[in-house]
């Protein structure tokens, strides 16, 4: 028995034991085991699915730091999966910050999401401005060697775009694939937001001028983007619902300039999204790093020349 333990009451020893379990002594050197216990959760507000046979997925943006925040969000996401068993994860770019050696992919992707990978959860990546395009050859990102690609889950067609280089070839491909799809739901995901209230970056207007007319014409219902290190739900623009979700590992606190675009914003902690699509309705929930719900609502599927409605927490 140490001097400290001989002269402390049992309640203080209990607090000391809890703290030593949940928090490292110093620095940012979290192990996989300690990351899972890094946040003392007052509550887990994850809502269960609303229907059987629905399409369920998570959305993460700007993930690849390998730091404590990424690991904490990854651990909480695994907790959410026990309540809301999603099938796959959309990655909104900046999947790797800094070097991209094999050990970096392990530290910045495989370790933080190991519980999900071990459960067979698939990740579908898009490229951000910090990403080497050669990430498209990394098999766990499911890009199949392509900078942009499409895949279908149930009655939902997803379009992963490379918003760094929206060249003529990608534009032609996007128009062709959108026109050919007969899926009820069309969802695009990429890195740079078409609409944003962020003080650091803001809306990507040049990109918007290129892709928004195609989205409107061909019935895209939802767009997910990252780049801004916060969460923002934009008021519907031309009938399309835009979500920015780039705070899964980095945070730009207080950066949202709340104005006419913002339906809901959250920039005080890290966050991630859980999404469920059943028939004509998309249900979404947004959770912070400790598992507190910060936004939730529904989106109705959009078709060309139709309008949509969002019923979300304001």
C-alpha positions in Angstrom: 0.0 0.0 0.0 1.3 3.4 -1.0 1.4 6.5 1.2 -1.4 8.0 -1.0 -3.7 5.0 -0.6 -3.1 4.8 3.2 -4.2 8.4 3.7 -7.2 8.7 1.3 -10.8 7.7 2.1 -12.3 4.8 0.1 -14.5 7.2 -2.0 -11.5 9.2 -3.1 -9.7 6.0 -4.0 -12.7 5.0 -6.1 -12.6 8.3 -8.0 -8.9 7.9 -8.5 -9.3 4.4 -9.9 -12.1 5.5 -12.3 -10.0 8.4 -13.6 -6.9 6.2 -14.1 -9.1 3.8 -16.1 -10.7 6.4 -18.3 -8.0 8.9 -18.9 -4.3 8.5 -19.8 -1.6 10.0 -17.7 -0.6 12.6 -20.3 -0.5 13.4 -24.0 -2.6 12.0 -26.8 -1.4 8.4 -26.8 -4.7 6.5 -26.5 -4.6 2.8 -27.0 -7.5 1.0 -28.7 -8.7 -0.2 -25.3 -8.5 3.1 -23.5 -10.2 4.9 -26.4 -13.3 2.8 -25.9 -13.5 4.1 -22.4 -12.2 7.6 -23.1 -15.5 9.4 -22.5 -17.6 8.9 -19.4 -21.0 8.9 -21.0 -23.8 10.5 -19.0 -26.3 9.2 -21.6 -26.4 7.5 -25.0 -29.3 9.0 -26.9 -29.0 6.7 -29.9 -32.5 5.9 -31.3 -33.3 2.4 -32.6 -34.5 1.8 -36.1 -38.0 2.6 -37.0 -38.6 -0.3 -39.5 -37.4 -3.7 -40.5 -35.7 -4.1 -43.8 -34.7 -0.4 -44.0 -31.4 0.9 -45.4 -29.2 2.0 -42.5 -25.9 3.7 -42.5 -23.6 6.1 -40.6 -21.9 9.2 -42.0 -18.4 10.5 -41.0 -16.4 13.3 -42.3 -12.8 14.5 -41.9 -11.7 11.5 -39.8 -8.1 10.6 -40.4 -6.1 12.1 -37.5 -5.5 9.0 -35.5 -6.0 11.1 -32.4 -8.1 10.8 -29.3 -11.2 12.6 -30.7 -11.3 10.2 -33.6 -11.0 7.2 -31.3 -13.6 8.5 -28.9 -16.1 9.1 -31.8 -15.3 5.6 -33.1 -15.9 4.0 -29.8 -19.2 5.9 -29.4 -20.2 4.9 -33.0 -19.6 1.3 -32.0 -21.9 1.8 -29.0 -24.6 3.3 -31.3 -24.3 0.3 -33.6 -25.5 -1.9 -30.8 -28.8 0.1 -30.7 -29.0 1.1 -34.3 -27.4 -1.7 -36.4 -26.3 0.1 -39.5 -24.8 -1.8 -42.5 -22.2 0.6 -43.8 -20.5 4.0 -43.4 -20.1 6.9 -45.8 -16.8 8.8 -45.5 -16.9 12.4 -46.6 -13.2 12.9 -47.3 -10.0 13.9 -45.5 -9.7 10.3 -44.6 -6.0 10.7 -43.9 -4.2 13.7 -42.6 -0.5 13.8 -43.0 1.5 10.7 -44.1 -0.2 7.7 -45.7 2.1 4.8 -45.0 0.6 1.4 -44.2 1.0 2.0 -40.5 -0.9 5.3 -40.9 -3.9 3.5 -42.4 -3.8 1.2 -39.4 -3.5 4.0 -36.9 -5.9 6.5 -38.6 -8.5 4.1 -39.8 -8.3 0.5 -38.8 -7.7 1.0 -35.1 -10.4 3.7 -34.4 -13.0 1.6 -36.2 -11.8 -1.9 -35.4 -15.0 -2.9 -33.5 -17.1 -2.0 -36.6 -14.7 -3.6 -39.1 -14.7 -6.8 -37.0 -18.5 -6.8 -37.3 -18.2 -6.7 -41.1 -19.3 -3.0 -41.5 -18.3 -1.7 -44.9 -16.8 1.8 -45.4 -17.3 3.8 -48.6 -14.9 6.7 -49.0 -14.8 9.9 -51.0 -11.7 12.0 -51.5 -10.9 15.2 -49.6 -8.4 17.9 -50.3 -6.0 16.3 -47.7 -6.2 12.9 -49.4 -3.8 11.2 -51.8 -5.9 10.0 -54.7 -4.1 6.6 -54.4 -6.4 6.0 -51.4 -8.8 4.7 -54.1 -6.7 1.5 -54.2 -7.0 0.8 -50.5 -9.5 -2.0 -50.4 -11.3 -1.2 -47.1 -12.4 2.1 -48.6 -14.4 0.2 -51.3 -13.5 2.7 -54.1 -12.4 -0.1 -56.5 -9.6 2.1 -57.9 -12.0 4.9 -58.9 -12.0 8.6 -57.9 -15.8 8.6 -58.2 -18.2 5.7 -58.3 -21.7 4.6 -57.5 -23.4 1.8 -55.6 -26.9 0.7 -54.7 -28.3 -0.4 -51.4 -32.0 -1.5 -51.5 -33.8 1.3 -53.3 -31.1 3.9 -52.7 -28.4 4.8 -55.2 -25.3 6.5 -53.8 -23.0 8.7 -55.9 -19.5 9.2 -54.4 -17.8 12.2 -56.1 -14.3 13.7 -56.2 -15.1 17.3 -55.5 -11.4 18.2 -55.7 -11.3 17.7 -59.5 -14.8 18.1 -61.1 -13.5 17.7 -64.6 -15.4 17.2 -67.8 -15.1 13.4 -67.6 -16.6 13.3 -64.1 -19.4 15.6 -65.1 -20.3 13.4 -68.1 -20.1 10.3 -65.9 -22.3 11.9 -63.2 -25.0 13.0 -65.7 -25.0 9.6 -67.4 -25.3 7.7 -64.1 -28.0 9.9 -62.6 -30.1 9.7 -65.7 -29.7 5.9 -65.9 -30.7 5.3 -62.2 -34.2 4.1 -61.5 -33.7 4.1 -57.7 -36.3 5.9 -55.7 -33.6 7.6 -53.6 -30.5 9.3 -55.1 -27.9 10.5 -52.6 -24.6 12.2 -53.4 -21.7 12.4 -51.0 -18.4 14.2 -51.4 -16.0 16.5 -49.5 -16.7 20.2 -50.3 -20.2 21.5 -49.3 -22.3 23.3 -51.9 -23.9 25.4 -49.1 -22.2 26.2 -45.8 -22.4 28.9 -43.1 -18.8 28.2 -42.0 -16.6 31.2 -41.4 -13.5 29.3 -42.5 -14.6 28.0 -45.9 -18.2 28.7 -46.7 -20.2 27.5 -49.8 -18.3 26.0 -52.7 -20.1 28.1 -55.3 -18.1 27.0 -58.4 -18.7 23.4 -57.6 -22.4 24.2 -57.0 -22.8 25.8 -60.4 -21.6 22.5 -62.0 -23.4 19.8 -60.1 -26.5 21.4 -58.7 -28.3 21.6 -62.0 -27.7 17.9 -62.5 -29.0 17.1 -59.0 -32.1 19.1 -59.5 -32.9 17.7 -62.9 -32.3 14.0 -62.0 -34.0 13.9 -58.6 -31.2 13.9 -56.0 -32.8 14.1 -52.6 -29.9 14.4 -50.2 -26.3 15.6 -50.3 -23.7 14.8 -47.6 -20.4 16.8 -47.4 -17.5 17.4 -45.0 -14.6 19.9 -45.1 -16.1 22.2 -42.5 -15.3 20.8 -39.0 -18.7 21.0 -37.6 -22.3 19.7 -38.2 -24.8 21.8 -40.2 -28.2 21.0 -41.6 -29.0 23.5 -44.4 -32.5 24.6 -45.2 -33.6 22.8 -48.4 -32.1 24.4 -51.5 -34.1 23.8 -54.7 -35.8 20.9 -52.9 -32.5 19.2 -52.0 -31.4 18.6 -48.4 -27.8 19.3 -47.6 -25.9 18.1 -44.5 -22.3 19.1 -43.6 -20.7 16.6 -41.2 -17.0 17.2 -41.0 -16.4 16.9 -37.2 -15.7 13.2 -36.7 -12.1 13.9 -35.7 -11.4 17.6 -36.0 -13.5 20.5 -34.6 -13.6 24.2 -35.5 -15.5 25.4 -32.5 -17.8 28.5 -32.9 -17.3 28.6 -36.7 -20.9 28.5 -37.8 -22.2 32.0 -38.8 -25.9 31.3 -38.2 -27.9 32.9 -41.0 -30.5 32.2 -43.6 -28.9 28.9 -44.7 -28.8 27.2 -41.3 -31.6 25.0 -40.1 -29.5 23.4 -37.4 -25.9 23.8 -36.4 -23.6 22.2 -33.9 -20.0 23.3 -33.5 -19.2 22.8 -29.8 -18.1 19.1 -30.0 -17.3 16.3 -32.4 -20.2 14.5 -34.1 -21.5 11.8 -36.5 -24.7 10.9 -38.2 -26.9 7.9 -38.3 -29.4 7.5 -41.2 -32.3 5.2 -42.0 -34.2 5.1 -45.2 -37.6 3.3 -45.3 -39.9 3.7 -48.3 -40.4 7.4 -48.9 -38.8 8.7 -45.7 -35.3 9.2 -44.5 -34.8 9.4 -40.7 -31.6 11.0 -39.4 -30.1 11.5 -36.0 -26.9 13.3 -35.1 -24.9 12.4 -32.0 -22.0 14.1 -30.3 -18.8 12.5 -29.1 -20.4 11.6 -25.7 -23.5 10.2 -27.3 -25.9 13.1 -26.8 -28.4 13.7 -29.6 -27.9 17.2 -31.2 -30.3 16.9 -34.1 -32.9 14.6 -35.5 -35.6 14.6 -38.1 -37.0 13.3 -41.4 -36.6 14.0 -45.1 -39.2 13.0 -47.7 -37.9 11.5 -51.0 -37.6 14.0 -53.8 -38.4 13.4 -57.5 -37.9 15.8 -60.4 -40.3 18.8 -60.3 -41.5 17.8 -56.7 -40.9 19.4 -53.4 -39.6 17.9 -50.2 -40.2 18.7 -46.5 -38.0 18.4 -43.5 -39.3 17.9 -40.0 -36.3 18.4 -37.8 -35.5 19.6 -34.3 -34.9 23.4 -34.5 
